[in-house]
Amino acid sequence: MLQMLDVMLTMSFQTRNYPSLTFCPANTPRNKYKSRSYQVQALPPSSVIFNADESGKFSDDKKVYGSNLTSRKGESVTPLISEASSVGIIGGASVDATLKFLRKLVELSSSEDEDGINSLPFVLCSDPLLNKELMTYEKSYFFSGRSKSESLNMDTSPIVHNIRNKRNFLEKSGACCIVMPCHISHSWYDEASQECSVPYIHMAECVASELKEAKLKPIEAGSPLRIGLLATNATLAAGFYQEKLQNQGFEVVLPDKATMEHTVIPAIEALNRKDMEGACNLLRITLQVLLVRAVSSIVVASHDMWDLLPQDDPLLKKCIDPLDALARTTVKWVKSSAQKT
């Protein structure tokens, strides 16, 4: 598993009723991350800000262990963290992707700090149950055409409820914005962000906005600006990447049915078999097929696919990692917001 800044995230509370909640204060010199492990303060399951009852709602009569936050009737609630620049993070289907995003967020915010030592404070909700639900949902999808997918009859309301509960927790924890470094979680972005009291940053919107700002030129003169999109069936079926890119004026190019059936799906199957070389070769073919179709860049909206190619692979120069765009946008937004206050 990816080691996030050598942070000792060894505490994982396997429980069906409570999420694993990790609070990581920043304001820590970067060289400490590189030279030694850093002990993260963690909240045990019993210290959830509002414990969930059988209906999934949070009660408001518990005190958070290890913090000043209380929520008894008649008492004011003190946020878990008091800094106005804190980021709330909801982990998704891949723990590795969440840790990868944290590394990017910490390194990027530290590099932009005047002293080069302080990174943004954050609160992370990482729940094995949500991870399992999202993985099950992804596996329930199958491809049935260029832009149409169907899922097996699956009730997704528990996923929405789970994400909203974590959003509520992060809002009450004092987060100034909320992010989800998970592609498939954005399938329920509208439901999750409804009535949210703080900005809820959309990863696909970050990608589309950065591409627009890059002022790319079409590969073929006189043709529209094309952006390739590579993702799992479930993410493609949700359509949010296509929507955000099209809103910025891009023509979105997806793998055709033959490419999906003969390279993309076999690549994922090879990855599941731990055949890394086979998966990597199939991914290269997929990327080359998209490039032949005159795309200016390819958005690789799959954590597993992105990690297949070595970092020095020339094909990656034409690819975009949405986690990078999300981290950059988050840091930019928080810094901008702090300057206005």
C-alpha positions in Angstrom: 0.0 0.0 0.0 1.1 3.5 -0.8 3.0 5.1 2.1 1.6 8.6 2.6 4.5 10.7 3.7 5.6 7.8 5.9 2.6 8.5 8.1 1.8 5.7 10.4 -1.8 5.0 9.5 -1.9 1.7 11.1 -5.0 2.2 13.0 -8.0 0.9 11.1 -11.2 0.4 13.0 -13.1 -2.4 11.4 -16.7 -1.8 12.4 -20.0 -1.9 10.7 -21.5 1.0 12.6 -18.8 3.7 12.6 -16.4 5.0 10.1 -12.6 5.1 10.7 -11.9 8.7 11.3 -8.4 10.1 11.1 -7.4 13.7 12.1 -4.1 14.8 10.8 -2.9 18.3 11.9 -0.6 20.0 9.5 1.8 22.8 10.5 4.5 20.2 10.6 8.0 20.6 9.0 8.2 18.7 5.7 11.6 17.2 6.6 10.0 15.4 9.5 7.9 13.4 7.0 11.0 12.4 5.2 13.2 11.5 8.1 10.9 9.8 10.5 7.4 8.5 10.9 4.8 10.9 12.2 2.2 9.7 14.7 -1.3 10.7 13.6 -3.9 11.5 16.1 -6.9 9.2 15.5 -10.4 9.2 16.7 -11.7 5.7 17.8 -15.2 4.6 16.7 -16.7 5.7 20.0 -15.5 9.3 19.4 -17.5 10.0 16.3 -18.8 13.5 16.5 -22.3 12.3 16.2 -22.9 8.6 16.7 -25.2 7.0 14.1 -28.4 5.3 15.3 -30.2 2.5 13.6 -31.8 4.9 11.1 -28.3 6.1 10.2 -28.9 9.6 11.7 -26.5 11.2 14.0 -27.4 11.7 17.6 -26.4 14.9 19.3 -25.7 13.9 22.9 -22.2 12.6 22.7 -18.9 14.2 23.6 -16.0 13.7 21.2 -13.1 12.0 22.9 -9.8 13.8 22.7 -11.3 17.1 21.7 -13.2 20.1 23.1 -16.1 19.4 20.9 -19.4 18.8 22.7 -22.9 18.7 21.4 -25.2 18.4 24.4 -28.4 20.4 24.3 -27.9 24.0 25.2 -24.1 23.9 24.7 -22.1 25.4 21.9 -20.3 23.1 19.6 -16.6 23.6 19.2 -15.2 22.3 15.8 -12.7 19.5 15.9 -10.2 21.9 14.3 -10.3 25.7 14.7 -8.2 26.7 11.6 -10.3 28.3 8.9 -8.2 26.6 6.2 -8.9 23.0 7.0 -9.9 20.5 4.3 -12.5 17.8 4.8 -11.8 14.6 2.9 -14.1 11.7 2.3 -12.2 8.5 1.3 -13.7 6.3 -1.4 -13.3 3.0 -3.1 -9.5 3.0 -2.9 -7.5 3.7 0.2 -4.4 3.9 -1.9 -5.9 6.7 -3.9 -6.9 8.6 -0.8 -3.4 8.4 0.6 -2.0 9.4 -2.8 -4.2 12.5 -2.8 -3.1 13.3 0.7 0.5 13.2 -0.4 -0.2 15.5 -3.3 -2.2 17.9 -1.0 0.4 18.1 1.7 3.4 18.4 -0.7 1.6 21.0 -2.9 0.4 23.2 0.0 3.8 22.9 1.8 5.6 24.0 -1.4 3.4 27.1 -1.6 4.0 28.1 2.0 6.3 31.0 2.6 8.5 29.0 4.9 8.0 25.8 3.0 7.1 23.9 6.2 3.4 24.3 6.7 0.7 22.3 4.9 -3.1 22.5 5.0 -4.8 20.9 8.0 -7.3 18.3 7.1 -9.8 15.9 8.5 -10.2 12.5 6.8 -13.1 10.0 7.0 -12.0 6.6 5.7 -14.6 3.9 6.1 -14.0 0.3 5.2 -17.8 -0.2 4.8 -18.1 2.6 2.3 -15.1 1.2 0.5 -16.8 -2.2 0.2 -20.1 -0.6 -1.0 -18.4 1.4 -3.7 -16.4 -1.6 -4.9 -19.5 -3.7 -5.1 -21.3 -1.0 -7.0 -18.5 -0.8 -9.6 -18.4 -4.5 -10.1 -22.2 -4.5 -10.7 -21.8 -2.5 -13.9 -21.3 -3.9 -17.4 -20.8 -2.1 -20.7 -23.6 -2.2 -23.1 -22.8 0.4 -25.8 -20.6 3.4 -26.4 -22.4 5.7 -23.9 -24.9 3.5 -22.2 -24.4 1.2 -19.2 -26.7 -0.8 -17.1 -26.3 -1.9 -13.5 -27.6 -4.9 -11.8 -30.6 -4.1 -9.7 -28.8 -2.5 -6.8 -30.1 -0.1 -4.1 -27.5 2.7 -3.9 -29.3 4.7 -1.1 -27.0 3.3 1.6 -24.0 4.7 -0.3 -25.6 8.1 -0.6 -26.6 8.0 3.1 -23.1 7.0 4.1 -21.4 9.8 2.1 -23.9 12.4 3.4 -23.2 11.3 7.0 -19.5 11.8 6.5 -20.2 15.2 4.8 -22.2 16.2 7.9 -19.4 15.1 10.2 -16.8 17.1 8.2 -19.0 20.2 8.2 -19.3 20.1 12.0 -15.6 19.3 12.3 -14.8 22.8 11.0 -13.8 21.9 7.4 -13.8 25.0 5.1 -14.4 22.8 2.0 -15.0 19.1 1.2 -13.4 16.9 -1.4 -13.8 13.3 -2.5 -10.6 11.8 -4.1 -12.7 9.0 -5.6 -14.1 8.9 -9.1 -17.1 6.6 -8.5 -18.2 8.6 -5.4 -18.9 11.5 -7.7 -21.8 9.5 -9.2 -23.8 10.9 -6.2 -22.2 14.3 -6.0 -25.5 16.1 -6.4 -27.2 14.2 -3.6 -24.1 14.4 -1.3 -23.6 18.2 -1.8 -27.2 19.2 -1.5 -27.6 21.8 1.3 -23.9 21.6 2.1 -22.8 24.6 4.1 -19.3 24.7 2.6 -17.9 24.4 -0.9 -18.0 20.8 -2.1 -15.3 20.7 -4.8 -16.0 18.4 -7.8 -13.0 16.5 -9.2 -14.2 16.4 -12.8 -14.9 20.2 -12.7 -11.4 20.7 -11.6 -10.1 18.8 -14.6 -12.3 20.6 -17.1 -11.4 24.0 -15.7 -7.7 23.4 -15.8 -7.9 22.1 -19.4 -9.9 25.2 -20.4 -7.2 27.4 -18.8 -4.5 25.5 -20.6 -5.7 26.9 -23.9 -4.9 23.7 -25.8 -5.0 23.7 -29.6 -6.8 21.0 -31.7 -4.5 18.3 -33.1 -6.1 18.7 -36.6 -6.7 22.3 -37.9 -10.3 23.2 -38.1 -11.5 20.3 -35.9 -13.0 20.6 -32.4 -10.7 20.3 -29.4 -11.0 16.7 -28.4 -10.3 15.2 -24.9 -10.0 11.5 -24.4 -11.6 9.9 -21.4 -10.5 6.5 -19.9 -12.4 5.2 -16.9 -14.2 2.2 -15.6 -17.7 1.3 -16.9 -19.4 2.7 -13.8 -17.7 6.0 -14.0 -18.4 6.3 -17.7 -22.0 5.4 -17.1 -22.4 8.1 -14.5 -21.5 10.7 -17.2 -20.2 13.4 -14.9 -16.8 13.7 -16.6 -18.4 13.9 -20.0 -20.8 16.6 -18.7 -18.1 18.8 -17.1 -15.8 18.6 -20.1 -18.6 19.3 -22.6 -19.7 22.3 -20.5 -16.2 23.7 -21.2 -16.6 23.3 -24.9 -14.6 20.0 -25.4 -15.5 17.1 -27.5 -15.2 14.0 -25.4 -13.8 10.9 -27.0 -14.5 7.6 -25.3 -13.0 4.2 -26.1 -15.3 2.5 -28.6 -17.0 -0.8 -27.9 -14.2 -2.8 -29.5 -11.5 -1.0 -27.5 -13.5 -1.5 -24.3 -14.0 -5.2 -25.0 -10.5 -6.1 -26.3 -8.2 -3.8 -24.3 -9.8 -1.9 -21.4 -11.8 -4.7 -19.8 -9.0 -7.3 -20.4 -6.5 -4.8 -18.8 -8.7 -4.6 -15.7 -9.0 -8.4 -15.6 -5.2 -8.7 -16.0 -4.8 -6.2 -13.2 -7.1 -8.3 -10.9 -5.0 -11.4 -11.7 -1.9 -9.4 -10.7 -0.6 -9.7 -14.3 0.9 -6.2 -14.2 2.9 -6.5 -17.4 -0.2 -7.7 -19.4 -2.3 -4.9 -18.0 0.3 -2.3 -18.7 0.7 -3.4 -22.3 -3.1 -3.4 -22.9 -3.4 0.1 -21.3 -0.7 1.4 -23.7 -2.7 0.1 -26.6 -5.8 1.8 -25.3 -4.0 5.1 -24.9 -2.5 4.9 -28.4 -5.9 4.2 -29.9 -7.3 7.3 -28.3 -4.4 9.4 -29.5 -4.9 8.2 -33.0 -8.3 9.7 -32.8 -6.7 13.2 -32.5 -7.3 13.9 -28.8 -5.2 16.6 -27.3 -5.1 15.0 -23.8 -6.5 11.9 -22.1 -8.1 12.1 -18.7 -7.3 8.8 -17.0 -10.1 8.6 -14.4 -9.1 5.4 -12.9 -6.6 5.1 -10.0 -5.6 1.5 -10.9 -5.0 2.4 -14.6 -3.0 5.4 -13.8 -0.6 3.5 -11.5 0.1 0.9 -14.2 2.4 2.9 -16.3 5.9 3.8 -15.0 6.3 7.5 -14.2 8.8 8.0 -17.1 6.5 6.5 -19.7 6.2 9.0 -22.6 2.5 8.3 -22.9 1.9 9.9 -19.5 2.8 13.3 -20.9 -0.5 13.2 -22.8 -2.4 12.0 -19.8 -4.1 13.9 -16.9 -4.5 12.5 -13.4 -7.7 14.0 -11.9 -6.1 13.7 -8.4 -3.5 16.3 -9.4 -6.2 18.7 -10.6 -8.2 18.2 -7.4 -5.2 18.8 -5.2 -4.2 22.0 -7.1 -7.8 23.4 -7.1 -8.2 22.6 -3.4 -5.0 24.4 -2.4 -5.8 27.3 -4.7 -9.3 27.7 -3.3 -8.2 27.5 0.4 -5.4 30.0 -0.1 -7.7 32.4 -2.0 -10.4 32.0 0.7 -7.9 32.7 3.5 -6.8 35.9 1.8 -10.3 37.2 1.7 -10.8 36.8 5.4 
